[in-house]
């Protein structure tokens, strides 16, 4: 069915249950970079905008995040843009649809000749640089991507997508301060963007500002309850903070106690850490599989990602860091590793901490 027929069909009043169900699905599958699903149709967008389950700004944000991850099955024509605006679509949502719209087919291999005296080529707009930056980022050309996102921002200072894109580039380049600056600007443009808060939290954590990272992870989860990764990261940082506070109190208490003569203690019979090497699925109670992002899949990016992990005495992963593999696959691999749980490592009858690595293999179609 072409877009004009869909517009006629959706002008009729839809059953409330249909609209509520659609918003529920989008809320469940909307992302801060993790959910995958089919491309969104024009009908999906219009039904979502008309739902009364959440406020109109929240509907726009949910749909914008979904479009950025999944893409759309249609291109924006003047008629469709008018219909979207009338239905309540904000500029950020329409920009996202234009950015993710499929390329139009060439009508003829032999177009009629153009008289250069009568026709003057229009200069590319900011969306041209955004799309080219996306392509460069997918190929791993971070410098070219950063340059094009910057050009897009110079042409349109209100482009949320460009700030998010350049912030992701800075994360990959380990330029944490620049990443924080861009994600902060994205939050100023859209304070309800769970994606921007989640990405800024990651940058704060890399900088070592754990309190700010924890606050941003909690904010991202509050805006998008389906973001389990943000929830898990916030809980992990909270646990680390509480342990640090307890250790500090214990150290202060020790200073106040009288100094006792040192007691000779026999060396422990078991090591503090045990190196497991590659960890197989047989050692796992729950081995999570990483998601395969739309950008990586469309760019035909695959291969192995090696993630070093540390495991506590209860089998929980306390640290996960990718040491090899494509940049677009590392974040999701680390997230999957942190959410996994393994059988406690025993030496005799005593559980000990362990180190090792997990190998994830992404297979392209």
C-alpha positions as CSV (number, residue, x, y, z in Angstrom):
1,X,0.0,0.0,0.0
2,X,1.5,3.4,-1.0
3,X,1.7,6.3,1.5
4,X,-1.3,8.2,0.0
5,X,-3.6,5.2,0.6
6,X,-2.2,4.8,4.2
7,X,-3.0,8.5,4.9
8,X,-6.6,8.0,3.8
9,X,-7.0,4.9,5.9
10,X,-5.5,6.5,9.1
11,X,-7.8,9.6,8.9
12,X,-10.6,7.3,10.3
13,X,-10.8,7.0,14.0
14,X,-8.7,4.0,15.3
15,X,-9.9,1.8,18.2
16,X,-8.2,3.0,21.4
17,X,-6.9,-0.5,22.1
18,X,-5.0,-0.4,18.8
19,X,-3.2,2.9,19.6
20,X,-2.4,1.9,23.2
21,X,-1.0,-1.4,22.1
22,X,1.3,0.3,19.5
23,X,2.7,2.7,22.1
24,X,3.2,-0.2,24.5
25,X,5.2,-2.0,21.8
26,X,7.3,1.0,21.0
27,X,7.9,1.8,24.7
28,X,9.1,-1.8,25.1
29,X,11.3,-1.8,22.1
30,X,12.5,1.8,22.1
31,X,16.2,2.0,22.8
32,X,19.2,3.7,24.1
33,X,21.1,1.8,21.5
34,X,20.0,-1.8,22.2
35,X,16.6,-2.9,20.8
36,X,16.2,-4.3,17.4
37,X,13.0,-4.6,15.3
38,X,11.5,-4.1,11.9
39,X,11.5,-0.8,10.1
40,X,8.6,1.5,11.0
41,X,5.9,2.2,8.6
42,X,4.0,5.5,8.1
43,X,1.0,3.8,9.8
44,X,3.1,3.0,12.9
45,X,4.2,6.6,13.3
46,X,0.7,8.1,12.9
47,X,-0.9,5.6,15.2
48,X,1.8,6.2,17.8
49,X,1.3,10.0,17.6
50,X,-2.4,9.6,18.1
51,X,-2.2,7.4,21.2
52,X,-3.3,9.0,24.5
53,X,-1.3,6.5,26.7
54,X,1.5,9.0,27.3
55,X,2.0,12.8,26.6
56,X,2.6,14.1,23.1
57,X,6.3,15.0,23.9
58,X,6.8,11.5,25.3
59,X,5.3,10.0,22.2
60,X,7.6,12.0,20.0
61,X,10.6,10.9,22.0
62,X,9.7,7.2,21.9
63,X,9.1,7.3,18.2
64,X,12.3,9.3,17.5
65,X,14.4,6.8,19.4
66,X,12.7,3.9,17.5
67,X,13.2,5.5,14.1
68,X,16.9,6.2,14.8
69,X,17.5,2.5,15.5
70,X,15.1,0.8,13.1
71,X,14.7,3.1,10.2
72,X,11.6,3.6,8.2
73,X,9.9,2.0,5.1
74,X,9.0,5.4,3.6
75,X,10.4,8.7,2.5
76,X,9.1,12.1,3.6
77,X,7.1,13.9,0.9
78,X,5.5,17.3,1.4
79,X,2.1,15.6,1.8
80,X,3.4,13.2,4.4
81,X,5.3,15.9,6.3
82,X,2.1,17.9,6.5
83,X,0.2,15.0,7.8
84,X,2.9,14.2,10.4
85,X,2.9,17.8,11.6
86,X,-0.8,18.0,11.8
87,X,-0.9,14.8,13.8
88,X,1.6,16.2,16.3
89,X,5.1,15.3,15.1
90,X,7.9,17.5,16.4
91,X,10.8,18.7,14.2
92,X,13.2,16.2,15.9
93,X,11.0,13.3,14.9
94,X,10.6,14.5,11.3
95,X,14.4,15.1,11.0
96,X,15.0,11.5,12.3
97,X,12.5,10.1,9.7
98,X,14.2,12.0,6.9
99,X,17.6,10.8,8.0
100,X,16.6,7.1,8.2
101,X,14.3,7.1,5.1
102,X,15.3,4.6,2.4
103,X,17.0,5.9,-0.6
104,X,14.7,6.6,-3.5
105,X,15.1,4.5,-6.7
106,X,16.4,6.1,-9.8
107,X,13.5,6.4,-12.3
108,X,15.6,6.2,-15.4
109,X,19.2,5.2,-16.3
110,X,19.2,7.9,-19.0
111,X,17.7,11.1,-17.6
112,X,17.1,13.9,-20.0
113,X,20.0,16.4,-20.5
114,X,20.0,19.4,-18.2
115,X,20.9,22.8,-19.4
116,X,23.5,24.2,-16.8
117,X,22.4,27.8,-17.8
118,X,18.9,27.1,-16.6
119,X,19.5,24.8,-13.6
120,X,21.9,25.5,-10.8
121,X,22.8,22.6,-8.4
122,X,21.7,23.2,-4.8
123,X,24.4,22.9,-2.1
124,X,24.0,20.0,0.2
125,X,22.0,20.6,3.4
126,X,22.9,19.5,7.0
127,X,21.1,16.1,6.5
128,X,23.6,15.2,3.7
129,X,26.5,15.6,6.1
130,X,24.7,13.7,8.9
131,X,24.1,10.7,6.6
132,X,27.7,10.8,5.3
133,X,28.9,11.0,8.9
134,X,26.8,7.9,9.7
135,X,28.4,6.0,6.9
136,X,31.9,7.0,7.9
137,X,31.3,6.0,11.5
138,X,29.9,2.6,10.4
139,X,33.2,2.1,8.4
140,X,35.3,3.1,11.4
141,X,36.6,6.3,9.8
142,X,36.2,8.4,13.0
143,X,38.0,11.5,11.9
144,X,35.8,11.8,8.7
145,X,32.6,11.2,10.8
146,X,33.6,13.9,13.4
147,X,34.3,16.4,10.6
148,X,30.9,15.8,8.9
149,X,28.9,15.9,12.1
150,X,30.6,19.2,12.9
151,X,29.7,20.6,9.5
152,X,26.1,19.5,10.0
153,X,26.0,21.2,13.4
154,X,27.4,24.4,11.9
155,X,24.5,24.4,9.4
156,X,21.9,23.4,11.9
157,X,22.8,24.1,15.6
158,X,19.5,22.5,16.8
159,X,20.2,19.1,15.3
160,X,19.9,16.6,18.2
161,X,21.0,13.7,15.9
162,X,24.3,15.4,15.0
163,X,25.3,16.0,18.6
164,X,24.4,12.4,19.5
165,X,26.4,11.2,16.5
166,X,29.5,13.3,17.2
167,X,29.3,12.3,20.9
168,X,29.4,8.6,19.9
169,X,32.4,9.3,17.7
170,X,34.2,11.0,20.7
171,X,33.4,8.0,22.9
172,X,35.0,5.7,20.3
173,X,38.1,8.0,20.2
174,X,38.2,8.0,24.0
175,X,37.8,11.8,24.0
176,X,35.7,11.7,27.2
177,X,35.5,15.5,27.8
178,X,34.3,16.2,24.3
179,X,31.8,13.4,24.5
180,X,30.3,14.8,27.7
181,X,30.0,18.2,26.1
182,X,28.1,16.9,23.0
183,X,25.8,14.7,25.1
184,X,25.1,17.6,27.4
185,X,24.1,19.7,24.4
186,X,21.9,16.9,23.2
187,X,20.2,16.8,26.6
188,X,19.6,20.6,26.5
189,X,18.0,20.2,23.1
190,X,15.8,17.3,24.3
191,X,15.7,16.8,28.1
192,X,13.6,13.6,27.6
193,X,16.2,11.8,25.5
194,X,17.1,8.6,27.4
195,X,19.7,7.8,24.7
196,X,21.6,11.1,25.5
197,X,21.6,10.4,29.3
198,X,22.8,6.8,28.8
199,X,25.6,7.8,26.5
200,X,26.7,10.7,28.8
201,X,26.7,8.3,31.7
202,X,29.1,6.1,29.9
203,X,31.4,9.0,29.2
204,X,31.2,10.1,32.9
205,X,32.1,6.6,34.0
206,X,35.1,6.4,31.6
207,X,36.3,9.8,33.1
208,X,36.0,8.3,36.6
209,X,33.1,10.6,37.7
210,X,31.1,7.6,39.1
211,X,28.5,9.7,41.0
212,X,27.6,11.6,37.9
213,X,27.5,8.4,35.8
214,X,25.2,6.7,38.3
215,X,22.8,9.7,38.3
216,X,22.7,9.7,34.4
217,X,22.1,5.9,34.3
218,X,19.2,6.3,36.7
219,X,17.8,9.2,34.6
220,X,18.1,7.1,31.4
221,X,16.2,4.2,33.0
222,X,13.6,6.6,34.4
223,X,12.9,8.0,30.9
224,X,13.0,4.5,29.3
225,X,12.0,1.7,31.7
226,X,12.9,-0.9,29.0
227,X,16.6,0.1,29.2
228,X,17.8,-2.8,31.3
229,X,21.5,-1.9,30.6
230,X,21.2,1.5,32.2
231,X,19.4,0.0,35.2
232,X,22.1,-2.7,35.6
233,X,24.9,-0.1,35.3
234,X,23.3,2.2,37.9
235,X,23.0,-0.7,40.3
236,X,26.6,-1.7,39.7
237,X,27.9,1.8,40.4
238,X,25.7,2.0,43.5
239,X,27.2,-1.2,44.8
240,X,30.8,0.0,44.1
241,X,30.0,3.3,45.8
242,X,28.6,1.6,48.9
243,X,31.6,-0.7,49.1
244,X,34.0,2.3,48.9
245,X,32.1,4.2,51.6
246,X,32.2,1.1,53.9
247,X,35.9,0.7,53.3
248,X,36.4,4.4,54.1
249,X,34.5,4.1,57.4
250,X,36.5,1.0,58.3
251,X,39.7,2.8,57.6
252,X,38.7,5.7,59.8
253,X,37.6,3.3,62.6
254,X,41.0,1.6,62.4
255,X,42.8,4.9,62.8
256,X,40.9,5.5,66.1
257,X,41.8,2.1,67.6
258,X,45.0,1.6,69.5
259,X,47.9,0.1,67.5
260,X,48.3,-3.6,68.2
261,X,51.5,-5.6,67.8
262,X,51.5,-7.3,64.4
263,X,50.4,-10.9,64.3
264,X,52.1,-13.3,62.1
265,X,49.6,-15.0,59.8
266,X,50.3,-18.0,57.7
267,X,50.0,-17.4,54.0
268,X,46.6,-18.4,52.6
269,X,46.5,-21.9,51.0
270,X,44.3,-20.7,48.1
271,X,45.0,-17.8,45.7
272,X,43.0,-14.6,45.8
273,X,42.4,-14.8,42.0
274,X,42.3,-17.7,39.6
275,X,42.9,-17.2,35.9
276,X,40.3,-19.3,33.9
277,X,41.5,-18.4,30.4
278,X,38.6,-18.6,27.9
279,X,35.3,-19.1,29.7
280,X,32.9,-21.5,28.1
281,X,29.1,-21.7,28.3
282,X,29.4,-24.8,30.5
283,X,30.8,-22.6,33.3
284,X,27.8,-20.2,33.1
285,X,24.6,-20.1,35.0
286,X,23.4,-17.3,32.6
287,X,25.5,-16.4,29.6
288,X,23.8,-13.4,27.9
289,X,24.1,-12.9,24.2
290,X,24.9,-9.4,22.8
291,X,22.5,-7.6,20.6
292,X,23.5,-7.0,17.0
293,X,22.9,-3.3,16.3
294,X,21.1,-2.2,13.2
295,X,24.1,0.0,12.1
296,X,26.5,-2.9,12.4
297,X,24.2,-5.3,10.7
298,X,23.5,-3.0,7.8
299,X,27.2,-2.2,7.4
300,X,27.9,-6.0,7.3
301,X,30.2,-5.7,10.3
302,X,30.9,-9.0,12.1
303,X,33.7,-11.1,13.6
304,X,34.9,-11.9,17.0
305,X,34.9,-9.7,20.1
306,X,37.0,-10.7,23.1
307,X,35.9,-9.3,26.5
308,X,38.0,-9.6,29.6
309,X,35.9,-10.2,32.7
310,X,36.4,-10.4,36.5
311,X,34.1,-12.6,38.5
312,X,33.5,-12.4,42.3
313,X,33.1,-15.3,44.7
314,X,29.4,-15.5,43.9
315,X,29.9,-15.8,40.2
316,X,28.8,-12.2,39.4
317,X,30.7,-10.3,36.7
318,X,32.2,-7.2,38.4
319,X,34.2,-5.9,35.4
320,X,34.0,-6.3,31.6
321,X,36.2,-4.7,29.0
322,X,36.4,-5.5,25.3
323,X,40.0,-5.8,24.2
324,X,39.5,-6.7,20.5
325,X,36.8,-6.6,17.8
326,X,35.1,-3.9,15.8
327,X,34.2,-0.7,17.8
328,X,30.5,-0.9,16.8
329,X,30.3,-4.4,18.4
330,X,32.3,-3.8,21.7
331,X,29.7,-1.8,23.7
332,X,27.0,-4.4,23.3
333,X,29.4,-7.3,24.0
334,X,30.5,-5.6,27.3
335,X,26.9,-5.1,28.3
336,X,26.1,-8.8,27.6
337,X,29.1,-9.9,29.6
338,X,28.2,-7.7,32.7
339,X,24.7,-9.2,32.7
340,X,26.0,-12.8,32.7
341,X,26.4,-15.0,35.8
342,X,28.8,-17.9,36.3
343,X,29.2,-20.8,38.7
344,X,31.4,-19.9,41.7
345,X,35.0,-20.9,41.2
346,X,36.1,-23.3,43.9
347,X,39.6,-24.1,45.2
348,X,39.0,-27.0,47.6
349,X,36.0,-25.9,49.6
350,X,36.6,-22.2,49.2
351,X,35.2,-19.9,46.5
352,X,37.7,-17.5,45.0
353,X,37.6,-14.6,42.6
354,X,38.4,-15.4,39.0
355,X,39.6,-13.7,35.7
356,X,39.1,-14.8,32.2
357,X,37.7,-13.8,28.8
358,X,34.6,-14.4,26.8
359,X,34.6,-14.6,23.0
360,X,31.5,-13.4,21.2
361,X,31.2,-14.2,17.4
362,X,29.0,-11.9,15.3
363,X,28.1,-13.5,12.0
364,X,27.0,-11.3,9.1
365,X,24.3,-12.5,6.7
